[in-house]
Amino acid sequence: MLTIIGLLSTTFGVSVASALLPLISVELFVVGLVLKEPEIPWWVLALVIAAGQIGGKLLHYYAARGSIRLPGLVRREREAPKTRGRWRAWLESFRENCRNRPVWAGAVLLVSAVASLPPFAAVAFVAGWAKVPVTTFLLTGFVGRFARFGVLAAAPTAMTTWL
């Protein structure tokens, strides 16, 4: 039992770290863990990973809202924009869509949380910048991440049972 608790704690840590640093792959970690310890229920793994991922992405969200002050190394100096470029216009359009169409914003967050297209880290940052309600971000992100990692955690067991 202590081994499983230790593995779940490690899984939580890896999922938070992978949410903050895209170089860490929680997907590879989960597949390896499920192959090594198949007795851990898939839904427990999915809950732990979803909680860790949302915890990490919440830092991106709050940083974009300006609630968390980033270190000077990461922070850009504010300048008055000289022109309104295409990228800036798209972001402003996205922000307005999020405000005017909350169901659409939730759908974008959910699809990104499940499929990672567009990357969920980028969507989490833009959602914070667009001031999507934190409850919408948490709910859709958690459900999407649970679905994504639930399928991933159940896949190796399902494949070995099916074969």
Disulfide bonds with the S-S distance in Angstrom:
none
